[in-house]
Amino acid sequence: IFKALLVNSVPKELPNGLLRRPADRGSIGEKVKVLANHFRVDVAKDLAVLQFDVDIQRQGGRAASSGTSTTTATSNTTGMPERNKCHAIMQKLSQMDSWSVGRWAYDGQKILYVSKADMLPHDETVRLVPLDERGPTGPTAQPSAPRTFMYEVKIKLAAELEVGYWVHRLYTDPQAE
C-alpha cells in the first residue's frame, strides 16, 4: 500500500527523468530574463560522435622557422601543458588540418569529440604542432619576443558514441532507459 501511494504521488515525469513543468506557469511575481548556459541542438538520427583520448607533450627543441615541421623534435621535457595552452594547441591543429568549425569539441585536457568521421583516423595519429609562446609575464618580467615551441599531440580513438540514436529514443520513446 505504501509503495502504491508513493508512486501515485510522484508528478508525471518526462522520458528523460526530469519533472514536467506545472500546467499553470505562474501568475504572481515579477517576470525576469534568465541567461542559461544551454542551447538547442538538432541531432540527426544517425549521428555518431567519435571520442578520442588526447595526450599533449612539449618537445625539448624549438620549431623550425616555417612552423610546419612534421618530424619529431627532441624528447619531451614536461608533462601535459595547462588547459589554456592545450586549447591553443588544439586550435592550431584544427587550423593546420582544416577541421570544420562546430564539428569538434575539446575539454582542454584529455578528451576530444569529433562529429565527422573522416576528420581523424580511426586508430591513432601523432602530429607535431608549433605554438608561439611569450616568456614570463608580470610587473617585474622583461617583455620577450615570442618563441615557437613544438608540441607532440597524440590522438587515439576511445569510443564511438551513437548520440543521434539515443537522443531520438529518449524523446520519442517514453519507456527508454
SULQUIVEN-V292065 format. One record per run of one state. SS is the DSSP state (A for helix, B for strand, O for the rest). FROM is the first residue (numbers start at 1). TO is the last residue. If there is no record, write none. Layout:
ss: (SS | SS)
from: (FROM | FROM)
to: (TO | TO)
//
This chain:
ss: (O | A | O | B | O | B | O | B | O | B | O | A | O | B | O | B | O | A | O | B | O | B | O | A | O)
from: (1 | 2 | 10 | 13 | 14 | 19 | 20 | 49 | 63 | 76 | 77 | 83 | 97 | 104 | 107 | 111 | 115 | 117 | 120 | 124 | 134 | 147 | 162 | 163 | 173)
to: (1 | 9 | 12 | 13 | 18 | 19 | 48 | 62 | 75 | 76 | 82 | 96 | 103 | 106 | 110 | 114 | 116 | 119 | 123 | 133 | 146 | 161 | 162 | 172 | 177)
//
